[in-house]
Amino acid sequence: MIDIQRQLNDVRRSVGRKTFEAREARVVTVSQTYDTDAVDLWDACTNVERIPRWFLPITGDLRVGGRFQLEGNASGEVLSCDPPRTFTTTWEAMGATSWVEVSITPESDDRATFTLDHIMHADDHDEFWLQFGPGAVGVGWDSALLGLAGYLGGGARITPEEGAAWAASAEGRTFMSTAGERWYEAALAAGEDPAQARAAADRTRAAYTAG
């Protein structure tokens, strides 16, 4: 069993901006260090047979230029890949395109860090950002890192149905709500307007917890 509070504390979250493809973009960053080596962590994140053990069922061609589909979620194209260090994909969901960059960094012979940047062009996502803030994607990535921690820690594979049932449980709703608060704190640290950040975090919590 994973200690949910410890998991929430082990994740590092930040919100920032950068120029991406010659346009201003918002960046939501999430990272965690795991007790496995960089090669194994890379394989867990890129092997089509292992990804469903901690994330979602996936189909497609996970090579540069190939396309993938995450069941019930986003699709995309693999844009770059430098194993076992980094890869970039598009993230196509709800009629919009953003980008995901994943980096694997060795910390020692038996520890490595997973870092994910979710990049959104500011002008394309302003309405969505104003409504939900960084937690909209951030809480989802918190859930993914929770699954990865459980998988790498030797936990049993969780089916999408079991994952959905857990998310609807009291423990799951507490996890989502607390993760949303952590993203609210990250938004404040990035200089977001406090009132706007609070309202967006409340809407995100309601969306994830159905209340």
Salt bridges, closest charged atoms under 4 A:
ASP10 OD2 - ARG6 NE 3.65
GLU24 OE2 - ARG17 NH1 2.58
ASP35 OD1 - ARG111 NE 2.81
ASP40 OD1 - ARG50 NH1 3.01
ASP43 OD2 - ARG50 NH1 2.78
ASP61 OD1 - ARG63 NE 2.86
ASP82 OD1 - ARG85 NH2 3.04
GLU92 OE1 - ARG67 NH2 2.77
GLU101 OE1 - LYS18 NZ 3.69
ASP123 OD1 - ARG23 NH2 2.63
ASP124 OD2 - ARG23 NH2 3.06
ASP126 OD1 - ARG26 NH1 2.89
ASP142 OD1 - ARG13 NH2 2.90
GLU181 OE2 - ARG198 NH2 2.53
ASP202 OD1 - ARG198 NH2 2.91
ASP202 OD1 - ARG205 NH1 3.03
